[in-house]
Amino acid sequence: MTYVSESFWHDAVNKATTDLFTFGYKHIVKPNFVFNHTPDVAHDQMIEFCRVTGNIPPLMWLLREMLNYTDPVLETSVMGVDFANPFGLSAGLDKNCDMPVLMDNAGFGFETVGSTTSRPCAGNPKPWFHRLPEYDSMMVHVGLANDGSDKVIARAEQAWTKARSLQVSVSIARTNDDLAGDIDEGIEDYRISLERAAGRSAMVEINVSCPNTRAGEPFTESPENLDRLFSVLDTVDRPQPTLVKMPLNKSWEEFRDLLAVLAEHNVQGVSIANLQKDRTGLEIPRDWEGGLSGGPTYRASNELVRRTYREFGDRFAIAGIGGVFTPEQAYAKIRSGASLVMFISSLMYRGPQQITVLKRGLAGLLKRDGFEHVSEAVGVDA
């Protein structure tokens, strides 16, 4: 394999194209084609754009040649899965698996589709999104809208099978509708989707911490509820590694108790963490419902990553989520203990070339500090 970083001309073209895309998105695309629409409309248009362009092979070839930066220092193996780089798209954006072809050719290491649920789910009443550019954040209140895990997982399997290098993960959650009942009903909801996902993706993520559902977050309210859930999920035979998407707004003692439960089950990793529910110090209209993405999650997420690595680093791989807008911020998450790094908000605010900005910048930081592979930097500051 020839890496972009090892070819003078390809590297030069990649850098120039990335800079051009950055300028174009900031000064042309974002103000005239994205931020001139409501966030909900812009979101739907972006998903449709990804779906349509993914079916145009010459365009995907051009995207790959211009933006997909590759460098051996970024390659890593986590939970037995090989990644071209540690960067992934978080669950929550590509709810119905419409974006993997574009993500693959743009150079993402992996994508988490969903979260998806056992029954099709309409989600919460709109609006689903509010922009908070002053905080590098979005207020998110989607409520797990998706086509249902039978359809979404089938699409994910097909995308994963056809991908050039992208690893595809499926995030599973509990259906957010009027049929949601007691704890046992919720457990069965998860079990159905996990059975559908078994062996059909590179990884599976169990989302127990969505803050925008009618049933709340019963499986993170107590270690006992979480243990009941995974005692059932352990009965589902699956070859791929399992991560659990953790809540952000827990004390370390509560968080550690949940991790201790997961350590006794068939769980290989944790995604840290979900949306920020604490609005303290932020000027946000009271009638805006939902949780905060991006900037407001960064410090709390990093601290949980660091503490988890210290106490459970030999048990769980960590995927760090929240507030990654610069290579330095991604590097800080990795040095805190994250083997993988996921993001969404910076894609919205900075543009599709942000994956290349992050990869090029991280590669430079790793080489500056004498690391031959990104895995060597994991947890050095924990």
C-alpha positions in Angstrom: 0.0 0.0 0.0 1.2 3.5 -0.9 0.5 6.0 1.8 -0.4 9.6 1.0 2.2 10.7 3.6 4.9 8.9 1.7 4.2 10.5 -1.7 5.4 14.1 -2.0 2.9 15.0 -4.8 -0.1 13.2 -3.4 0.6 14.7 0.0 0.9 18.2 -1.5 -2.4 17.8 -3.4 -4.1 16.4 -0.3 -3.0 19.4 1.8 -3.9 22.0 -0.8 -7.4 20.4 -1.4 -8.0 20.2 2.4 -7.1 23.9 2.7 -9.4 24.8 -0.2 -12.3 22.8 1.2 -11.8 24.5 4.6 -11.9 27.9 3.0 -14.9 27.0 0.8 -17.0 25.5 3.5 -16.3 28.4 5.9 -17.0 31.3 3.5 -19.3 29.8 0.9 -21.0 26.5 1.7 -21.8 27.1 5.4 -23.3 30.6 5.2 -25.1 30.1 1.9 -26.2 26.4 1.8 -26.2 25.2 5.4 -26.7 27.9 8.0 -29.3 29.7 5.9 -31.7 26.8 6.6 -33.0 25.6 9.9 -30.9 22.9 11.5 -33.5 20.2 10.8 -33.8 21.1 7.1 -30.0 21.3 6.8 -29.6 17.9 8.5 -32.1 16.3 6.1 -30.5 17.9 3.0 -27.0 16.7 4.1 -28.2 13.1 4.6 -29.8 13.1 1.1 -26.7 14.6 -0.4 -24.6 11.9 1.1 -27.0 9.2 -0.1 -27.1 10.5 -3.7 -23.4 11.3 -4.1 -22.4 7.9 -2.7 -24.0 6.4 -5.8 -21.7 8.3 -8.2 -18.5 6.3 -8.4 -16.4 9.0 -10.3 -17.3 11.5 -7.6 -16.3 9.1 -4.9 -13.0 8.4 -6.7 -12.3 12.1 -6.8 -13.2 12.6 -3.1 -10.9 9.7 -2.2 -8.0 11.0 -4.2 -8.3 14.5 -2.9 -9.2 14.1 0.8 -8.4 10.6 2.0 -5.1 11.1 3.9 -3.3 7.9 4.9 -0.3 7.5 7.1 1.0 4.3 8.8 1.3 6.1 12.1 -2.5 6.3 12.3 -3.2 2.6 11.8 -4.3 0.8 14.8 -6.0 -2.4 16.1 -8.6 -2.2 18.8 -10.6 -5.0 20.3 -9.3 -7.2 17.5 -10.6 -4.9 14.7 -8.1 -3.2 12.4 -8.6 0.5 11.6 -6.9 2.7 9.0 -7.1 5.5 11.6 -8.7 6.0 15.0 -11.4 8.5 13.9 -15.0 7.6 13.6 -18.4 9.2 13.1 -20.5 9.0 16.3 -23.9 7.4 16.4 -26.7 10.0 16.1 -26.1 11.5 12.7 -26.5 8.6 10.2 -29.5 7.1 11.9 -30.6 4.9 8.9 -27.2 4.1 7.4 -27.2 6.4 4.4 -23.6 7.7 4.7 -21.1 4.9 4.8 -20.0 5.1 1.2 -19.2 8.8 1.6 -17.5 8.2 5.0 -15.4 5.4 3.5 -14.1 7.5 0.6 -13.6 10.6 2.7 -11.2 8.6 4.9 -13.0 7.9 8.2 -11.6 4.9 10.1 -15.1 3.8 11.1 -18.7 4.9 11.4 -21.3 4.1 14.0 -24.7 4.0 12.4 -27.9 4.4 14.4 -28.8 4.3 17.1 -31.4 1.9 15.8 -34.2 0.2 17.7 -36.2 -3.1 17.4 -39.2 -1.2 16.1 -39.3 1.7 13.6 -39.3 4.9 15.6 -40.5 8.4 14.7 -38.5 10.1 17.4 -39.5 13.2 19.3 -41.6 16.1 17.9 -39.5 18.5 15.9 -37.5 20.6 16.0 -34.7 18.1 16.7 -31.8 20.5 16.6 -30.8 24.0 17.6 -27.5 25.6 16.8 -25.2 27.0 19.5 -22.2 28.2 17.5 -20.9 30.3 20.4 -20.4 27.0 22.3 -19.4 24.9 19.3 -22.5 22.9 20.1 -25.8 21.6 18.9 -28.9 21.1 21.1 -30.1 17.6 20.1 -33.5 16.2 20.8 -34.0 13.6 18.1 -35.2 10.8 20.3 -33.8 7.8 18.4 -35.7 8.3 15.1 -34.9 5.5 12.8 -36.3 2.9 10.3 -36.0 0.0 12.7 -33.0 -2.4 13.3 -34.1 -5.0 10.8 -33.7 -2.5 7.9 -30.8 -0.5 9.3 -28.6 -3.5 10.2 -29.2 -5.0 6.8 -27.9 -1.8 5.2 -25.0 -1.7 7.6 -24.0 -5.2 6.8 -24.0 -4.4 3.1 -22.0 -1.2 3.6 -19.4 -3.0 5.7 -19.0 -5.8 3.2 -18.5 -3.4 0.3 -16.3 -0.8 2.1 -12.7 -0.2 1.1 -11.3 0.4 4.6 -14.2 1.7 6.7 -15.2 -0.4 9.7 -19.0 -0.2 10.3 -20.4 -0.3 13.8 -24.1 -0.5 14.7 -25.5 1.3 17.7 -28.5 -0.3 19.4 -31.0 1.4 21.7 -34.4 0.9 23.1 -37.4 2.0 21.0 -38.7 5.4 22.0 -42.5 5.0 21.5 -45.8 4.5 23.2 -45.1 0.7 23.4 -42.1 1.2 25.7 -43.0 -0.5 29.0 -41.2 -1.8 32.1 -37.6 -2.9 32.5 -38.3 -6.4 31.1 -39.8 -4.9 27.9 -36.8 -2.7 27.4 -34.4 -5.7 27.9 -36.3 -7.6 25.2 -36.1 -4.6 22.9 -32.3 -4.6 23.1 -32.1 -8.4 22.8 -34.1 -8.4 19.5 -31.8 -5.8 17.9 -28.6 -7.4 19.2 -29.7 -10.8 17.7 -30.3 -9.1 14.4 -26.8 -7.5 14.5 -24.8 -10.6 15.5 -22.0 -11.1 13.1 -23.2 -8.4 10.7 -20.9 -5.5 11.5 -17.4 -4.8 12.7 -18.6 -3.8 16.2 -21.9 -3.2 18.0 -22.6 -0.4 20.5 -25.3 -0.7 23.2 -26.6 2.8 23.8 -28.0 2.8 27.4 -27.7 6.6 27.9 -29.8 8.5 25.4 -31.2 11.5 27.4 -34.1 12.2 25.0 -36.5 9.3 25.5 -39.9 8.9 27.2 -38.7 5.9 29.3 -35.6 7.8 30.5 -32.4 6.0 31.3 -33.4 3.1 33.5 -30.3 1.0 32.8 -27.9 3.6 34.1 -30.1 4.5 37.1 -28.7 1.6 39.1 -26.0 -1.1 38.7 -28.7 -3.7 39.3 -30.7 -2.7 36.2 -27.6 -2.6 34.0 -26.7 -6.1 35.3 -30.2 -7.4 34.4 -29.8 -6.1 30.9 -26.4 -7.6 30.2 -27.3 -10.9 31.8 -29.8 -11.3 29.0 -27.6 -9.8 26.3 -24.8 -12.2 27.2 -27.0 -15.0 25.9 -26.8 -13.6 22.4 -23.9 -15.3 20.6 -22.0 -12.6 18.6 -18.5 -12.6 17.2 -17.9 -8.9 17.0 -16.8 -6.8 20.0 -19.4 -4.9 22.0 -19.1 -1.4 23.3 -21.5 0.4 25.7 -22.3 4.1 25.3 -22.0 5.6 28.7 -23.8 8.6 30.2 -21.8 11.9 30.8 -23.7 13.3 33.8 -22.7 10.9 36.5 -20.4 11.2 39.5 -17.2 9.2 39.2 -18.5 6.9 41.9 -21.7 6.2 40.0 -19.9 5.8 36.7 -17.4 3.4 38.3 -20.2 1.2 39.7 -21.6 0.9 36.2 -18.2 0.0 34.7 -17.7 -2.6 37.4 -21.0 -4.3 36.3 -20.0 -4.2 32.7 -16.6 -5.8 33.5 -18.5 -8.9 34.5 -20.2 -9.3 31.2 -19.4 -9.8 27.5 -18.4 -6.2 26.9 -15.0 -5.2 25.3 -15.2 -1.4 25.2 -17.0 1.7 26.4 -17.9 4.8 24.4 -17.4 7.9 26.6 -19.8 9.7 26.5 -23.3 10.7 25.5 -24.8 14.2 25.4 -24.3 16.9 28.1 -27.5 17.5 30.1 -26.0 20.2 32.4 -26.6 23.7 31.1 -25.0 25.5 34.0 -23.3 28.7 32.8 -24.7 28.5 29.3 -27.2 31.0 27.9 -29.8 28.7 26.3 -33.5 29.4 25.8 -35.5 27.4 28.4 -37.9 26.0 25.8 -35.1 24.3 23.9 -35.3 20.6 24.7 -32.5 18.1 24.5 -28.9 17.5 25.3 -25.7 19.3 24.2 -23.1 18.0 21.8 -19.7 19.3 21.0 -17.9 21.9 23.2 -19.8 21.5 26.4 -19.0 17.8 26.6 -15.2 18.1 26.1 -13.8 18.5 29.6 -16.2 16.1 31.3 -15.7 13.5 28.7 -11.9 13.7 28.9 -12.0 13.4 32.7 -14.2 10.3 32.5 -11.9 8.8 29.8 -8.8 9.4 32.0 -10.4 7.9 35.1 -11.7 4.9 33.2 -8.3 4.2 31.7 -6.6 4.4 35.1 -8.9 1.9 36.7 -10.2 -0.2 33.8 -7.7 0.3 31.1 -6.7 -3.3 31.2 -10.3 -4.4 30.8 -12.0 -2.0 28.3 -11.0 -0.3 25.2 -12.2 3.3 25.2 -13.8 5.3 22.4 -13.7 9.0 23.3 -16.5 11.2 22.2 -17.2 14.9 22.7 -15.9 18.3 21.6 -13.2 17.2 19.1 -12.6 20.2 16.7 -8.9 20.2 16.5 -6.0 17.7 16.2 -4.8 18.8 19.6 -8.2 18.0 21.2 -8.2 14.5 19.5 -4.6 14.0 20.7 -5.6 15.0 24.3 -8.4 12.4 24.3 -6.0 9.7 23.1 -3.3 10.6 25.6 -6.1 10.5 28.3 -6.8 6.9 27.4 -9.0 6.7 24.2 -8.0 4.2 21.6 -10.7 5.5 19.2 -12.1 9.0 18.8 -15.6 9.9 17.5 -17.2 13.2 16.5 -20.1 14.8 14.8 -20.4 18.5 15.7 -17.1 19.5 14.1 -18.3 18.0 10.9 -21.3 20.3 11.0 -19.4 23.5 12.0 -16.1 22.9 10.1 -17.1 20.9 7.0 -16.5 17.4 5.5 -12.7 17.9 5.1 -12.5 18.0 8.9 -11.6 14.3 9.0 -8.5 15.1 6.9 -7.6 18.1 9.1 -7.8 15.8 12.1 -5.8 13.0 10.6 -3.0 15.2 9.2 -2.7 17.1 12.4 -2.7 14.0 14.6 -0.1 12.3 12.5 2.1 15.4 12.9 1.7 15.5 16.7 2.5 11.8 17.0 5.6 12.1 15.0 6.7 15.2 16.8 6.5 13.3 20.1 8.3 10.3 18.8 5.5 7.8 18.5 5.6 5.3 15.7 2.0 4.3 16.0 -1.0 6.0 17.6 -1.6 3.1 20.0 1.7 4.0 21.7 0.2 7.4 22.8 -3.0 5.9 24.4 -3.2 6.8 28.1 0.3 8.4 28.5 -1.3 11.3 30.4 -3.8 9.3 32.4 
